[in-house]
Amino acid sequence: MFGFFKSKTPIQKLEEKYAQLTQEAHKLWQTNRKAGDEKMTEAENVMQEIVKLKEQSETK
């Protein structure tokens, strides 16, 4: 009922950041491919962090 009081987990925060970065990369890629590729690389690094956190939570 009061779900808006719950704080987001680190994984949820990173997933939102990943989605934002991929959107920015797509927009940049249409005008400046090099900048878009750099932003996509940043997004991939965030995805790697997400995978690490998920693996850690599964082992617990």
C-alpha positions in Angstrom: 0.0 0.0 0.0 2.8 2.4 0.9 5.3 1.2 -1.7 6.5 4.7 -2.3 8.2 4.7 1.2 10.4 1.8 0.2 14.0 2.7 -0.7 15.4 1.4 -3.9 18.0 -1.4 -3.8 21.4 -0.7 -5.3 20.5 -3.0 -8.2 17.3 -1.1 -9.0 19.3 2.2 -8.9 21.9 0.8 -11.3 19.2 -0.6 -13.6 17.6 2.9 -13.8 21.0 4.4 -14.5 21.6 1.8 -17.3 18.3 2.6 -18.9 19.1 6.3 -18.8 22.5 5.8 -20.3 21.3 3.7 -23.1 18.7 6.3 -24.0 21.3 9.0 -24.0 23.6 6.8 -26.1 20.9 6.3 -28.7 20.2 10.0 -29.0 23.9 10.8 -29.2 24.5 8.1 -31.7 22.1 9.7 -34.2 24.2 12.9 -34.3 27.7 12.0 -33.0 28.5 8.3 -33.2 31.8 8.6 -31.2 30.0 10.2 -28.2 27.2 7.6 -28.5 29.7 4.8 -28.4 31.4 6.3 -25.3 28.1 6.5 -23.6 27.2 3.0 -24.5 30.6 1.8 -23.1 29.6 3.6 -19.8 26.3 1.8 -19.9 28.0 -1.6 -20.4 30.2 -0.9 -17.3 27.0 -0.3 -15.3 25.6 -3.5 -16.6 28.7 -5.4 -15.4 28.2 -3.9 -12.0 24.6 -5.1 -12.0 25.6 -8.6 -12.9 28.2 -8.7 -10.1 25.7 -7.5 -7.5 23.2 -10.1 -8.7 25.8 -12.9 -8.5 26.7 -11.8 -5.0 23.1 -11.8 -3.9 22.5 -15.3 -5.3 25.4 -16.7 -3.4 24.1 -15.5 0.0 
